[in-house]
Amino acid sequence: MTVPGLTLHRSSFEPKRTAERLAAAIQSRGLTLFARVDHAAGATAVGMALRPTELLMFGNARGGTPLMQAAQTIGVDLPLRALVWQDEAGITWLGINDPGWLAERHGIGADADAPVAAMRALLQALAREATAGPA
């Protein structure tokens, strides 16, 4: 599976555990976890079925503001988002928007290279912590 701009990470854990590990990793780095949206629970509430699917929204102003100073429209994509879901084969995935793709989408030039690189490194670390390692 490929989705433009989305970095995919296969998880060693089931969806709920992956989302909990991600939330813990986010908070341990001093980031704000703004929201958690349980799409599967929403589907159940209207009598529909959906495999486990949860969205986490997180970030901090120090990381996002430089990008919004370059192009305020990127605010539609911030705070950052990560989606945890279980596919039809029972595999758990973590998908995170690539900051470079977001910057390109909003026409942010090379002046944002440093914040984009820092964000990318942070997201890679969060993904590793959420999807691999000791339970």
Stockholm file with secondary structure:
# STOCKHOLM 1.0

chainA/1-135         MTVPGLTLHRSSFEPKRTAERLAAAIQSRGLTLFARVDHAAGATAVGMALRPTELLMFGNARGGTPLMQAAQTIGVDLPLRALVWQDEAGITWLGINDPGWLAERHGIGADADAPVAAMRALLQALAREATAGPA
#=GR chainA/1-135 SS CCCTTEEEEECSSCHHHHHHHHHHHHHHTTCEEEEEEEHHHHHHHTTCCCCSEEEEEEECHHHHHHHHHHCGGGGGSCSEEEEEEECTTSCEEEEEECHHHHHHHTTCCGGGHHHHHHHHHHHHHHHHHHHSSCC
#=GC SS_cons         CCCTTEEEEECSSCHHHHHHHHHHHHHHTTCEEEEEEEHHHHHHHTTCCCCSEEEEEEECHHHHHHHHHHCGGGGGSCSEEEEEEECTTSCEEEEEECHHHHHHHTTCCGGGHHHHHHHHHHHHHHHHHHHSSCC
//
